[in-house]
Amino acid sequence: MKSLKLSLAVAALGCLGGTSHGQSYFRSYGFDSGYVQLKDVECLPYGDIVSVSAGYTNDFVMRCDAAGNPRWSSMYFDPATPYADRIHDLAIDADGQLIACGFTGDHPWIAKIDSEVGGSPVWERSLSMDGSFHSATTLTNGDIVCAGEYHSARGDTDVLVVRFDRNGNVIWRRALGTFDRLVDDLAYCIIASRTGGFVVAGSTDRTVSDSDLLVMKIDDDGFAEWSRSIGAGWDEARSGARLVENDDGHFFVAATREEIGINNEDMWCLKLNRIGSTLWSDSYDWGEEQSHDVRATSDGGCVIVGDVLPVGDIRRETALIKLLSNGDIDWQRTYGGSDNESGARVVAHSEDGYLVAGSTQSFVSSSMAPMLVSVDDSGNLPGTSPYVGLPNFDVGSASTTNTPGPVQFQILNSPASPTITEVSPAAPDLDVRAMSDDDSWHDLGYGIAGAAGIPELYGFGNLSGGETIGIHLQAGRPDAFNALVIGFDVANLPFRGSTLVPNPAALLSLPRPDEDGVTSFYATWPSDMDLFEIYFQMIFRDSDAGGFSMSNAIHGFAP
């Protein structure tokens, strides 16, 4: 595991443009890494702004005052290993410190960063599994919950959710999804729900060109309460999804829809009720659009940020759209200069307004640079005043570099009203099953019925060295010969609704079921066996069922 590397903290950073706090402004920040793209932004309780940007070789975390003037900037990870490490998301914890999450060396990674002392790391953790975190949320007790993706031994990707305490110790971790080696499930965003538990937005890939939006509610212990797979024949949410909960307990979800086989992307927004049922679903089309973030507004609506390539244009513009609670457009704004811009995140800022964070190519000599745009509650900013470029700050040597000439950043001519299309989801809900009996086990599906019904297999106990685990079966055929199949992956397709456990590492005969069809087995987990996951399934001799019957499969994983 690489250590979090703090390269430099600075008290001043060159930027373009500027006004005082409480007014609208535009800022663009120069780094010496060429291509630097802003990925996330958060506001500290007392008004300061923190952001994370990704370059070719490094990630940067920067703190600014409320007017966008930099206080410090820190560089993380090793420049000698580009793309091996990434920060995907920032959150503010109960202590006012920064939580960063992403991956390092293909492993999920999380760190607490001191927001006051130049971005110094307080602690960092990486998990001994393949995957990545894409989003983090924090709780008032100091706990942190991260969501992302876990690359299983089956060869597919599952939703990964991990809860940490305030010191970075794992409380629990869950792998959720369809557990099908042909389907990839992952989480892009997680929020703490007002009603308890957490809500995840992500995607589930049916084919290489057909992805559906995945929304899932889990309880405080990480077990699934409900899940929804939402699609309408397009490629939905493949590039990301974000969600927010409003004061009524309903959810706004923003994602991008791409027409399969045609390079045509639309902004997409849905409103879901408390159990994930769709209240309305609309797409917004000016040309080519992408949605990147959504925030609830005090009037019951929401605001979406992304980018748009209007019909007939050759440059992308940052787009900010305010929707009413029924999905109708309240107002729309696009922002840009002489080249491409993109909005990545939007947050409430100052008393009445929004802070848009993204990337620009219009105002710096590098190919892409982070930008912050502060607008009022109607999306307005001073669009007629020229912004003269100031020297860029070179993070590597603290020297100034070239100075761009006068440039102008403005509200562009807002495009005509978009084509609004009601999206009618056609895909069925996703059946995500999580065993509630113990936090180390998941139920993967139904078995094959025998004379006594479908055998039901349960797992108990903690897969840690020296701990007792148990296998309990009911509804088996009384006195039937059986085999407990033990494997470390799932390589066969589901058969008649049952998830098979192939390539068994071991076969074990359990005591035959009693007259009620019940049998159990208990053992001590070996102290020298450090595994993340294991699979169990029982097969019975059952002539009345055509020769055999089969239980469901269960998935055990180390906490």
Phi, psi and omega in degrees: 000127177287148174278149174295125187252117175266116187265320187196139171236133185233157180259348179216140182222130180295143181212169178256134173079179174155144170218177183278168180299143181096347177249163175287149179202166173232137176226139170230140190240130183263131172237164183268014183266007178080273183261110178230120186242125180288136186243329182205156178213145176220155177252129176288160185303332183258019169104340180292161185242136173236143182217159174234137179230149181245128174253188178296320187242343186220162168247145184238134170247131185230140173246132178237161170283181186295341179266007177086008178277126187294139171259315175203159175220137182232143180253139184235153177078175190264119180298340182286348181234071182298144177070359179281341182220144180209143168261124182259333188207154174237151172215161177252126183271183184295340179266003183080014178264165182270138171247122177247142178220157181173233177211157173220122180056040179071014178243141175303139189221143177216148179212148168258131184240133178291118182283345183264316189264065170062019178082023180293139178289135174270312172202163175214152180220143168230145183266145182276066179201159179275130179159195183200149169265139177246342186205152178221145172226154184238156182243162184293337178276002179098349179293156181231136177236125180245148178227150180184232184222145177238126180268105188279168177292343178288342182101358178255181180240134178242158173294131178246127175230128182229134176252130179244154168276180186294345179259007177088010177276138182288127174268312172203161174218144185227139168251121185234147177154199181276343181055044179241127185292348177263000183235128177258125176243135177209160182250133175259336188211143174221140176228154171277129183276149177296334182266011183095155182077198187219153177238134184243138171240136180197215181216156173231121186264114177279319176220180180292345181234012182222098180245140177249154173291135177244124174234132188220136173253129177238154181276184184295342178259005174090010179267143184290129173266317173203161178212150180224132170250118190238120178205163182216040176087359174256177174269101188254137169064018180295326184266002178143162177205142178228149178217161179212150178255136178265183185293340180273359183083010175268165186237134168260133178237132177242135179205181178244136176250133177238128179292125185296128179085351181229133180282075183223107182252141177233148165294143184223131177226139178232150170243125182245149176276190188294339179249017172086005177284143185284123175272316170204158183211115183230146170247153187233126191229115170251342186170263172238121185228154173223139174259137182235340182197160179214144176224143177284151178243162187292343181269009179093358178262207179206166175233135183242140175240147178186217175214159184220140171247096184298154178302129179088355181259164180240005181230142178276148180235149173290132182242136176231122186234128177258123180250146171281173185296339179264004179095353176289150180282126174276307173205164181218141179222144167236145184231146177178175177236229185270352184223204185278142172226154177213136176264129183256322183217155174223136178223157173293140187216143183053210185277312182221094179169182183229149173249119178258126179246136181191213184221150182223149172245002190275337196234009181225159180282337178286170185285337178200141181219152177293151176217152172235133178233118178257123182234164178279186187286358172249010178080014184268151173211161180296103188262001184250347183275134178288148177245115183271132184292134173260167181301139173285154178260129180269109185297328185289322187233000180063022176258160179276153178244205186295157181246112177297155177286183180302136179226168181224132176241130189208167167287120179282170175299114182299134182296164177299164180307135184286164169281117181258122183243127175286126181262121180257103181301135181246342185283147178288162176297146178280133179269094177258116188247129178232128180290134182264358185284327183206149187280002180254005190226145172232142175271125188261353178152177184277158179261199180252126188293144173241200183296331182258013182103195180274118178300137182244121184251136179232150175242147181224153173098171186255125182281061176236152184307128178085355181273151178273130174243159180219149173241125182235131180235140174226163183066025171276164178288127181304136176060024182271141173296141184218165174222126173270116180269129181240124180219168181248003175203172177236113183245351179262154175288153176302142182239116181051042177085000183253137175271116185276153175248099183268182175044055189298137172282335180200151171238131184226131177269123179269164173307140182296146181301145178284190185294342176267003180080023185248138171211154182219160179212135179230145180205164176265126180292130184302140182290338182259013182253103183251089181242151175272325184213154178206153184235142178229146173202147182247138176242137183238144168284123187207091185296331180291343181252028178083019176118328181201160168230168188213139176279173166296162173264149176235150185243114176256140179216149183291140181285000000 
